[in-house]
Amino acid sequence: TLRSIAREGDGVLYGGRLGEEVAEDMAQNGGLVTLEDLTSYEVRERKPVRGAYRGHEVVSMGPTSSGGVHIIQALNLLEGFDVKRMGYGSVEYFHLLLEALKVCWADRFAFLGDPEQVPVPVEELTSKEYAEKRRGELDMERARAYKAGDLAPVESANTTHLTVADSEGNVVTMTHTLNDAFGSRVMVPGMGMLMNNCMALFDPHAGRPNSVGSGKRMVSSMSPSIIFKDGKPWFALGTPGGIRIFASVLQGIVNVIDHGMSLQEAVEAPRIWTQGGVVEVESGVPEPVREGLRRRGHKVSVVEKVAGGMNGVMFGEDGMIQGVACWRADGSPAGFSGGPARGGGGY
């Protein structure tokens, strides 16, 4: 399958010989995807979302992913607090982070969808003014629930993230997914290719921005991101992890900028997560901190890991490029030199 695509291009899958095999297998097993669906599919190139955090530009993936929007929204909320003084791992910092995430999730359910079919208020959600308004709702002493903001509307085990940079400052940060482990658990005979189950990312309730619709693209949490310093790429990162992705990438960014960690420390540090209910806390967070969160009203559940194996690259002031990957998956950094990566005709 991969060799066929390499030789003949993506048309062999979207309407060509391989596409015919997919459509035939679908028809024989009561599936809904037709050859016409594959032939008419088009990649949409969308603008990234951009924000600023403590003097650094943050560039991330825009809708239909919710990740970049809510990373910038959360950073805007955090910017009004002295996060550095709070210190990484403190009850105060983790509590603030959890409350900010709950605000983001309330807004995600209310406003995020396919921008070709529903109006998505990206500029408002990522604005400093909106963050200032929502920041006043945060209770720094007790956990609370949050409703979506007053705006007029205008992710898993088989996700992979890759971050690549070269000596000229070019950066690619890319997340790709089947959604659940082994996707839909269906493989087209003879192709070795698993079908995804990404329709599970739709909102099952009707009448909402991310409800199921014909020709509609679902909202994901993918958050490949690049952080700039003085107009140049400083570091880039991303992670697998389903709905836990954007919270994890957010923590990686804050770990570097506010807590002064190296990029390796930032991707490996213990994480927390919530979307408004139970708070997942990695076992690496000490019990006294967990108990402090419980005293503030959080329902804490200790888990082995939050999201997946984050990786990234960082450009050092000495001109060196550092690659990092964390313990939560089997990714690893690698450096290559000695000429072009692709030779004459090979791959």
N, C-alpha and C positions, 0 to 999 in steps of 0.2 A: 504493500500500500504506500509506504513512504517513498520507495524508489519510483513508483508510478507518478506520484505527485511531483517529485523532484524533476523527473524527465519531462512530464507533460503539462505541469502547472496545475493550479487549483481547479481548473475547469473539468479535469478528469473526475473530481469528486462532486462538484456542483453541476450536475447535469450530464457528465460523461459516463464512461464505463463503470467506474466505482459507484457513482451516484445511482446508476440503474440497479446495481446489486443491492444498495441500501433500500431503495424504493420497493424492489421486489420482495425483500425480506420483510419489510414493513407490511406490505399487502398480504403476505401469507400468514402473518401473525396478528392481524387486526390492528396494526399501528396506524397512526394518523398522518405521518409524513409521506408526501408524494414526491415524484420526480419534479413536478412543477414547483413545489416548495423549495427544493434544492436549487433548481435553475434560477428562480427569481430572487434568491437570497443575495443581499448586498451588504458589504462591510460599510459601516457608517464611521467616517472620521470626524471626531468631535473635538471641540476646543477643551483644553484642560482647565481646571479651576485654579485660581491664583489667590494667595493671601500673603499676609506678612505677620511674622511673630518675632518680637524683640529685635527688629532690624534685619531679619532674614526673610527672603522671599521663599514661599512654600508653593510648589507646583504639583498638582496631583490629578488623578483621574476624575473626570466629570460624569454627569449622568449619561447612560443609565446606571452607572455605579453611584452609590451613595457615599462611597468611602472618602473621596477628596473633599466633598462638600462638608461632611461632618468632622473631618480632621481639622479643617480650617475653622469651622464653627467652634469646636472645642478649644482650639488654641486661642481664639479670640476671647472665649470665656476665661481661660486660665491666665491670660495676659494681665488681667486686672488684679492678680494676686501675686504675692512674693513667693513664688514656688521654690526658688533657690533657698530662701530662708527656711521654708518648711522642711526641706531635705527629702531625698528619695527614701521611700519606705516608712515615712512617718504616718501615723494615723490621720493627721490633719491633711497631708497631701493625698493619700489614698481616698479619703472621704470626699475631698474636693473633686478629684478625678471622677469618682463614681457619680456624683451629683451632676457634673457636666455631661457625662455620657447619657444619663437619663433624659436630660433636656434634648440632646441630639436625637435619641431614639423616638421621643414623642414627636419631634418634627419630621423625622424620616417617615413614620407611618402616615402622617398627615399630608406630606407634600411631595415625596419623591416618587417618580414614575418615569415612563418613557417620554422624553421631551418632545417627541414627534406626535404624541397623542394626548398628553396632558401638560398644562403649563406648570413648570417647575421654577419656583422663585429663588434661583441660585444666588443672584446678586444680594437679595435681602438676607438669606440665610448665612452668607459668608461675610456680611458687613460688620464693621466695628460697632455701628450704631445699634444693630439688632442685638449683638452680644452684650452691649452695655445695658440694654433693657432687660434681657433675660438674666444677666448676672445678679441683678437685684433680687431675683426670686430664690437664689441659692441659699439654703440654710446650712451654715457651717458648723452647726452643733448637732443637728438631727437629720437622719435620712428622711426624705419625703418623696411624694409622687409629683410628677409635672405633666401639665397638659401641653399640647402643641401651641406654638406662638400665634399671636393674632396677625396672621398674614393672609392676604388674598392669594390663592394659588395662581400664579401666572403659568457560605460560604463555605472546612471539610477535609476529609482525609485524602481526597484525590485532586487537590489543587496544588499547583506548582508555581513558584516564583523564581525569577531569574533577574539579576542585576549585573550589567556589564558596562565597563568604561574603558576608554583608550587614552593614550598619552596626549591626544589632541583635545581632550575634554568632552568628547562625545559620550553620551550616556544613554543606555536603554534599561528601563526598569519595567518588567512585564509579568503579569499574573495570568495564568491559564487554568481552566478548571473543568472537571467533569461533575462537580458539585459533591455528591456523596461518594463514599468509598466504592470504587468501580462504577460510578455513575448510576445508570439504571440497571446494572448487572446484566445487560444484554449486549452480545457481540454478534456482528454480522458474520455469518459463516464464511470462512476463507479469507477474511480481510484483517483479522487481528485487531479490529477497531471497536472500542467500547462506545456505546451510546450514552450521552450524559442524561442527567435528570434535573436539569436546571429550571424546568417549569415549576419545580417545588419552591422556587424563590418568589413566585407570584404571591400576592395577598389572596387567600381563598375567599375573602368577603367581597361581595359585589359593591360597585359604586365608589371604590377608593382609587387613589392615583395609581397603585400598583396591582389593581385587580386584573384578572386574566382577560385578554382581548385579542381579537384577530389581528395578526401581523404585529403584535406588541412585543417589545423587549422588556424582560423583567429587570428589576432593580437588584444589583449585587452589592457586595461590600468591598470589592477589590480596591486596593489603595496603593498602587505603585506611585512613589513620590520622589521628588527631587527638591533638595533644599539648597538655596543659593546664598553665597556670602559675597558681598561687594560685586554683585552682578555675574559671578561665575559659579558653576556647580561646586558645592562643598561636599555634600554626601547625598546618596540615593539609597532607598531601601524599600522593602515590601515583604509580604508574607502570605502564605496560605492560611486558611483557618475559618472559612465560611463567614458567618455573621460576626465573628470575633476579630475580623481582620482590622477594621479601621481603628478600633480601640487599641490594638496592639501596636500598629504603626505609629499612632499618636504617642504612645508611651515611649517608643524608640526615639522619636524626635525630641520629646521633652527631656529624656534621659541625657541626650547629648547637649542640648542648648541650655537647660536650666540646671541639671545636676552634674554637668562637667564630665560625664563618662566618655571613655573611648567608644568608638562604634562597636567594637567587640563586646564591651561591657553592656552597652545599651541594648543590643539585641538579645543578650543572654539573661539580663536581670529579671527577677520574678515579676509576673504580670497579674493584673486583676481585670475583671470584666463584669459588666451587667448591662441588661437592656431595660431595667426597671424593676425586675423581680429579685430572684436570688442573685447574690454576689459570688462569683467564682474567684477564688483566691488560690494561687499556686502554692504548693506545699513549701516552697522556699521562703515564703513570707512567715516571719516568726509568730508563734502563738500569741505573745503579748499584743502584737499589732492586730491580729485577727480579733482578739477579745476587745480591743479598743474600738474596732469597727462595729462589733456586736453591740457595745454599749451605746453607740450612736444610732442604733436602730436598723443596722444592715443584717440581712439574713445570709450568713456566710456559709459557703460550701467549699471545702478544701478539695482541690483537683490537682492532678499530676501536672497538667499543662493547659495554658490558655492559648488558643490558636496554634499555629505550626512553626516551622523552621524559618524564622526571619533571616534574610541575608541582605547585604548591601556593600557599597563601595564608598570610600572617602578619599578626597584629594587632600594630601598634606601640604603644608606650607613649604616643605622641602622638595616638592615635585613628585614625591612618591605616591602611588595609588595603593590603598589598603583594601583588601577584600575580606569580608567576614561572613560567618554563618553560625547559627546558634545550635544548641544541643537538642532542640525539639524535633529535629528531622535529620536525614542523612546527607544534607547539603554540605558542601565544603568550598572554600575559596581556592582559586587557581589562577596563576599568572602565565601568560604566554608572550614570547618574543621571537624575533628572528625573521620577520617578514610577514607578508600577507597571510591571513588565516585560510584563504581559499586559493588553491593553485589552479592551473589551467585545466578546466573541465571537470575536476574532481569535486567531491563533497564529503 
